[in-house]
Amino acid sequence: MNSRERVIRTLNHQEADKVPVDFGGTVVTCTDYHAHKRLREYYHMEDEEDPIIDYSMGTVEPCQELKIRFESDFRRVGLNVGVPHIVDGIFENGFGNRLKRADPHLYYDTIYHPLKDAVIEDLDNMKMPNPDDPDLYIGLRDRARELYENSPYAVVADFGVPGFYETSQKLRGYENISCDLLIDQDFVRALYDRLFELQKRYFKNYLDQVGKYVQVIGYADDLGMQDRPQMSPEIYRTVVKPYHKKIFLFIHEQADVKILLHSCGDIFPLIEDLIDAGVDILNPVQVRAREMEPDALKKTFGDRVCFWGGIDEQCILPFGTQEEIEAEVERMIRIMGQGGGYVLGPGHNIQEDTRPESIAALYRAAKKYRDYK
């Protein structure tokens, strides 16, 4: 069974020959720039200047040699990334947000929210990126077709289209959008109506290029904190879920793909609604967040949604021993892998504080335990 066959069976909730493994198949299962540099050094690979694929996170896509070494079953086809115009550590994105580098790290934080003081009438003039920019899509069809026809890997149409809630936080400010969800839902819906039309154009263009060749497409909207969702289930169900449901239906109508929702933190109280909205796969499975215990996730939802990630990037990977990392990999495969529906990978991008020895231990353990017994 090759990687693609393995992944398709797994995402259809069937056991394959092995649990699929991801390293670098998505922008949220890649490595920090410096972590990748050290990993190349650890394996005595020739140094290269690896391109950053997400400036807000400072991440790079792992090189092919590392993907092969770690037996990753996935290859990504992401929207083309342009180098932003950075002045004094600050750049502006297509929405008019300004982002500042968080020295000494390579990621960028939002420091300016263009809709902070906006009212509904201002939304007609809000700045938005151009989803029809041809530079975003140059070469995507050829890359996706090449992977589909001439490689054994599962192909992922990666993240890149801005999610409703995350985008509104950055446009409005975190405090303002939280208040809006309670006292000015008309404003939120007016904003989300515009974001919905924007997302449709992005996904239509994207899937026109790669839809025939990919098995998974990414969508990011962080809804959780460490100990609870960022909103009540009632607010999610009333305000946000209708928009998720519309865009996920639109995606499923464009192509035969599984939707991978990246949503950090404790989202357990929202998972039932996310499944109803059309989510096929949940990532990153932040197991140290409250209520995100693997046993409960698998027993409650494992027959209806797949899980992708789960190897703790908060404590185990950066600070655990190699024995602890191996034990965690074995635990996740034993709990999550039964009956299919689980892709093993890091519980978010591997950060600068994770030693190359620890990354090696993760994927060495994956090789050891991923076979179904």
C-alpha positions in Angstrom: 0.0 0.0 0.0 1.5 3.4 -1.0 1.1 6.6 0.9 -1.9 7.9 -1.0 -3.8 4.6 -0.6 -2.9 4.6 3.1 -4.2 8.1 3.6 -7.4 7.6 1.7 -8.3 4.6 3.7 -7.4 6.3 7.0 -9.4 9.4 6.2 -12.4 7.2 5.3 -12.1 5.7 8.9 -10.6 2.4 7.8 -7.4 0.8 9.0 -4.6 0.8 6.5 -1.3 -1.1 6.7 0.2 1.7 8.8 -0.9 4.9 10.5 -0.1 7.8 8.1 2.7 10.2 9.2 3.0 13.8 8.4 6.1 16.0 8.4 5.9 19.1 6.3 2.6 18.2 4.6 1.0 21.4 5.7 2.1 24.9 6.8 1.2 24.0 10.4 3.2 20.7 10.5 6.4 22.3 9.2 9.4 23.6 11.2 10.6 26.9 12.4 13.4 28.3 10.2 16.1 27.8 12.8 14.8 24.3 13.9 15.0 23.2 10.2 18.6 24.6 9.9 19.7 22.6 13.0 17.9 19.5 11.7 19.8 19.7 8.4 23.1 20.1 10.4 22.2 17.1 12.6 21.9 14.9 9.6 25.0 16.4 7.9 23.1 17.8 5.0 24.4 20.5 2.8 23.2 23.9 4.1 20.6 25.8 2.0 18.7 29.0 2.4 15.2 27.4 2.8 12.4 29.8 1.8 9.9 30.9 4.4 6.4 29.8 3.5 4.5 31.7 6.2 5.9 35.0 7.4 3.5 35.3 10.3 4.9 32.0 11.8 8.4 32.1 10.4 8.1 28.5 9.1 9.8 26.7 6.2 8.8 23.6 4.3 11.1 20.7 5.2 13.4 19.6 2.4 12.6 16.5 0.4 15.4 14.5 2.0 14.0 15.0 5.5 10.5 14.1 4.3 11.8 10.9 2.9 13.9 10.1 6.0 10.9 10.6 8.2 8.5 8.6 5.9 6.1 11.5 5.5 3.0 10.3 3.5 2.1 13.9 2.4 3.3 16.6 0.0 1.8 20.1 0.0 0.8 22.3 -2.9 0.4 25.8 -1.3 -0.6 29.1 -2.8 2.5 31.0 -4.0 4.0 33.2 -1.3 5.4 36.6 -2.2 8.1 38.2 0.0 6.5 41.0 1.8 7.9 44.5 1.7 9.4 44.7 5.2 10.6 48.0 6.6 12.1 48.3 10.1 10.7 44.8 10.9 7.1 45.8 9.8 5.0 44.8 6.8 1.4 45.3 5.7 -0.8 42.5 4.4 -3.7 42.6 1.9 -6.2 43.5 4.6 -4.2 46.5 5.7 -3.1 44.8 9.0 0.4 45.8 10.0 2.6 43.0 11.4 5.8 43.5 13.4 8.6 41.0 13.8 8.8 39.6 17.3 12.6 39.8 17.7 14.6 37.7 18.1 12.1 35.3 16.5 11.1 35.1 12.9 7.3 35.3 13.4 5.3 38.5 13.1 2.5 39.8 15.4 -0.4 42.0 14.3 0.1 45.5 15.7 -2.5 47.4 13.7 -6.2 46.5 13.3 -7.7 48.5 10.4 -11.3 48.0 11.5 -10.8 48.8 15.1 -13.1 51.8 15.1 -15.2 50.8 12.1 -19.0 50.8 11.9 -21.1 48.7 9.4 -21.0 51.5 6.8 -17.2 51.4 6.7 -17.2 47.8 5.6 -18.0 48.8 2.0 -14.6 50.5 1.8 -12.5 47.9 3.7 -9.3 46.8 2.2 -9.1 43.2 1.1 -6.5 41.1 -0.7 -7.0 40.2 -4.4 -8.0 36.5 -4.7 -7.7 36.7 -8.5 -4.0 37.7 -8.5 -2.6 35.2 -11.0 0.8 35.2 -9.2 -0.9 33.1 -6.4 -1.7 30.2 -8.7 1.2 30.1 -11.2 2.5 26.5 -11.5 0.0 25.0 -9.0 -1.8 22.8 -11.5 1.5 21.4 -12.9 2.9 20.7 -9.4 -0.3 19.1 -8.2 -0.6 16.9 -11.3 3.1 15.9 -11.2 2.7 14.8 -7.6 -0.6 13.0 -8.3 0.6 11.2 -11.4 4.2 10.5 -10.7 4.5 10.1 -6.9 3.0 7.8 -4.3 2.1 10.6 -1.9 -1.2 12.1 -0.7 -1.4 15.7 -1.9 -2.6 18.5 0.3 -4.0 21.8 -0.9 -2.5 23.8 1.9 -3.8 26.7 4.0 -3.7 30.2 2.8 -7.3 31.4 2.6 -8.2 33.6 5.6 -10.7 32.1 8.1 -13.7 34.1 9.4 -12.9 34.3 13.1 -9.2 34.6 12.9 -9.4 37.3 10.2 -12.0 39.3 12.2 -9.8 39.2 15.3 -6.9 40.7 13.3 -9.1 43.3 11.5 -11.2 44.4 14.5 -8.9 43.6 17.4 -9.3 40.7 19.8 -11.2 42.6 22.5 -13.5 44.4 20.0 -14.6 41.2 18.1 -15.3 39.4 21.4 -17.6 42.3 22.4 -19.1 42.3 18.9 -20.1 38.7 19.2 -22.2 39.6 22.2 -23.6 43.0 21.5 -23.1 43.8 17.8 -23.7 40.6 15.9 -25.1 42.6 12.9 -21.6 44.1 12.4 -20.0 40.6 12.6 -22.4 39.2 10.1 -21.9 42.1 7.7 -18.1 41.5 7.9 -18.5 37.8 7.5 -20.7 38.2 4.5 -17.9 40.0 2.8 -15.3 37.5 3.9 -17.5 34.7 2.6 -17.5 36.2 -0.9 -13.8 36.6 -0.7 -13.2 33.0 0.4 -15.4 31.7 -2.3 -13.3 33.4 -5.0 -10.1 32.1 -3.4 -11.3 28.5 -3.1 -12.8 28.5 -6.6 -9.5 29.7 -8.1 -7.4 27.4 -6.0 -9.5 24.2 -6.6 -9.8 25.0 -10.3 -6.1 24.5 -10.4 -5.5 21.6 -8.1 -8.9 20.1 -7.2 -8.5 17.0 -9.5 -5.3 16.0 -7.8 -5.5 16.7 -4.1 -7.0 14.6 -1.3 -7.1 17.2 1.5 -7.5 21.0 1.7 -6.7 23.1 4.7 -8.8 25.7 6.5 -7.6 27.6 9.6 -9.8 29.3 12.2 -8.5 29.1 15.8 -11.5 28.8 18.1 -9.9 27.6 21.4 -7.8 28.8 24.3 -5.8 26.6 26.6 -8.8 25.9 29.0 -11.9 26.6 26.9 -13.2 27.8 23.6 -12.9 31.5 22.8 -16.7 31.8 22.6 -19.6 29.9 24.0 -21.0 27.1 22.0 -24.2 29.1 21.7 -22.4 32.1 20.1 -20.5 29.8 17.8 -23.7 28.1 16.7 -25.5 31.3 16.2 -22.9 33.6 14.6 -19.9 31.7 13.2 -21.1 28.2 12.4 -23.5 29.3 9.6 -20.6 30.8 7.7 -18.4 27.8 8.3 -21.2 25.6 7.0 -21.6 27.7 3.9 -17.9 27.8 3.0 -17.3 24.1 3.7 -20.3 23.2 1.6 -18.9 25.4 -1.2 -15.5 23.6 -1.0 -17.1 20.1 -1.1 -19.1 21.2 -4.1 -15.9 22.2 -5.9 -13.9 19.0 -5.5 -13.8 15.6 -3.8 -11.6 16.6 -1.0 -11.5 16.2 2.8 -11.5 19.5 4.7 -8.8 19.8 7.4 -9.7 22.4 10.0 -6.8 23.8 12.0 -8.2 25.1 15.3 -5.9 25.3 18.3 -6.8 24.9 22.0 -9.7 23.4 23.8 -12.5 23.1 21.2 -14.2 20.0 22.6 -17.5 21.7 23.2 -17.6 22.9 19.6 -16.6 19.6 17.8 -20.2 18.3 17.4 -21.1 21.6 15.6 -17.9 21.5 13.5 -18.7 18.1 12.3 -22.2 19.2 11.4 -20.7 22.2 9.6 -18.7 19.9 7.3 -15.3 19.4 8.9 -13.7 16.1 8.0 -10.4 16.4 9.9 -9.4 18.2 13.0 -5.9 19.5 13.6 -3.6 20.1 15.5 -5.2 18.1 18.4 -3.7 20.1 21.2 -3.7 17.4 23.8 -2.5 19.6 26.7 -5.5 21.9 26.4 -8.4 21.1 28.8 -10.9 18.5 27.5 -8.6 17.5 24.6 -7.7 14.1 26.1 -7.1 11.7 23.3 -9.3 8.9 24.8 -12.3 11.2 25.1 -11.8 12.6 21.6 -11.6 9.2 20.0 -14.5 7.7 21.9 -16.8 10.7 21.4 -16.0 11.7 17.8 -13.7 9.2 16.3 -16.2 7.5 14.0 -17.3 10.9 12.5 -14.1 13.0 12.2 -10.5 12.3 11.7 -7.6 13.7 13.9 -4.3 14.9 12.5 -1.3 15.8 14.7 -1.4 15.4 18.5 2.3 15.0 19.4 2.6 17.7 22.0 4.6 20.7 20.9 4.1 22.6 24.2 6.0 20.3 26.6 6.9 16.8 25.3 8.7 17.7 22.1 10.7 20.7 23.3 11.4 19.5 26.9 10.8 15.8 27.0 13.4 13.0 27.0 13.7 10.8 23.9 12.1 8.0 26.0 9.1 10.3 26.9 8.7 11.3 23.2 8.7 7.7 22.2 6.1 6.8 24.9 3.9 9.7 23.7 4.0 8.5 20.1 3.1 5.0 21.1 0.2 6.3 23.2 -1.2 8.4 20.5 -1.0 5.7 17.9 -2.5 3.1 20.3 -5.5 5.4 21.2 -6.1 7.3 18.1 -5.0 4.9 15.4 -7.5 2.1 16.1 -10.1 1.9 13.3 -8.4 4.5 11.2 -9.1 8.2 11.3 -5.7 9.3 12.6 -2.6 11.0 11.0 0.4 11.2 13.3 2.3 14.5 13.4 3.4 17.3 15.6 0.7 19.3 17.4 1.7 22.4 15.6 4.8 23.8 13.8 8.0 22.5 15.4 9.5 25.4 17.2 13.1 26.7 17.6 13.3 25.3 21.2 12.9 21.7 19.9 16.2 19.9 19.6 16.9 18.0 16.4 17.5 14.9 18.6 13.9 15.2 19.7 12.5 15.6 16.2 14.5 12.5 15.2 13.1 10.6 18.2 9.5 11.5 17.2 9.9 10.0 13.7 12.0 7.1 14.9 9.2 6.2 17.2 6.6 6.7 14.4 8.5 4.1 12.3 8.5 1.7 15.3 4.9 1.9 16.2 2.9 2.9 13.2 2.3 -0.6 11.8 -1.1 -2.0 12.7 -0.8 -5.2 14.7 
